[in-house]
């Protein structure tokens, strides 16, 4: 049943509004495609973030005017269908390629990515590329990798410096130049020598005082001892004189 002009215009406007923001599209054809398989195909394309329509060639060309997929929808022949997306073109190509492997009724005509028309072989090559999410993950890894390595080096340098400083402290290498006694050990040595010096001085003082006492004792006994012999001699002399006979 032929469509009226008004119906055609409505279809053109509806498809044009959907294609307006699309950046990629894959054009295909089919023969003997059952309703069940057509449903599976649409479901597969929706899961990949795309939309799907079986189109009239002239209507498709008119609907695509002024869009990024215009070149792919010009001059189509035979039965045509279009799967289009504003998202990841690789995801759409992967989904369609995997579905076509098990459904020979559907084949590719051409595709378009960001205004560039690609052939069937390029569609298959597109399906083997990593998707946007995978590419973003790899890109983030490459961006973060140098920063991660730098952080690792900085942390390692800090740990190594801490080890060196700790070893230097343990070996008293940070307490003055070579040949100098550590200042921290001088005070304890001086404190240890002070009690010994005081004890030695006290002992010397006691010895001096004892010697003084001995000298004083010796000096005090000498006069009385010296006088006694003189008196004794005098007495003995007198006694001797008195005992001699008196000559008459």
Protein Blocks (a to p, Z undefined) as FASTA:
>chain_A
ZZdfklmmmmmmmmmmmmmmpcbdcddddehiafklmmmmmmmmmmnopacddddfklmm
mmmgoiaklmmmgoiahjddddddfbdfklmmmmmmmmmmmmmkbccfbdceehiacdfk
lmmmmmmpccfklmmmmmmmmmmmmmmmmmmmmmmmmmmmmmmmmmmmmnopmnocehia
cfklmmmmmmmmmmmmmmmmmmmmmmmmmmmmmmmmmmmmmmmmmmmmmmmmmmmmmmmm
mmpccdZZ
